[in-house]
Amino acid sequence: MISKYFNPYTDFGFKKLFGEEASKDLLVDFLNQLLPPQHQIVQLNFKKPENLPETTDERRSVFDIYCESVTSERFIVEMQKAKIHFYF
């Protein structure tokens, strides 16, 4: 039996949930819950700077998301699922 669910803590699940064109609406809704009213996102575009290393132990997800707010402000949101020393 094939599972209907995916784990968002895996590289595949994280990308499926946040890193595809089809999931843009979900990502906008998620980010807008975190941002103050003047920074609400009306449009976003993905930039995928990721270069996959040779081993799966070194793989991580990093997305730079170019956003435009309701006030036409442009900013970048970086989302990542990676352990970085001194970054919480």
Secondary structure, 3 states (H helix, E strand, C coil): CCCCCCCCCCHHHHHHHHCCHHHHHHHHHHHHHHCCHHHCEEEEEEECCCCCCCCHHHCCEEEEEEEEECCCCEEEEEEEECCCCCCC
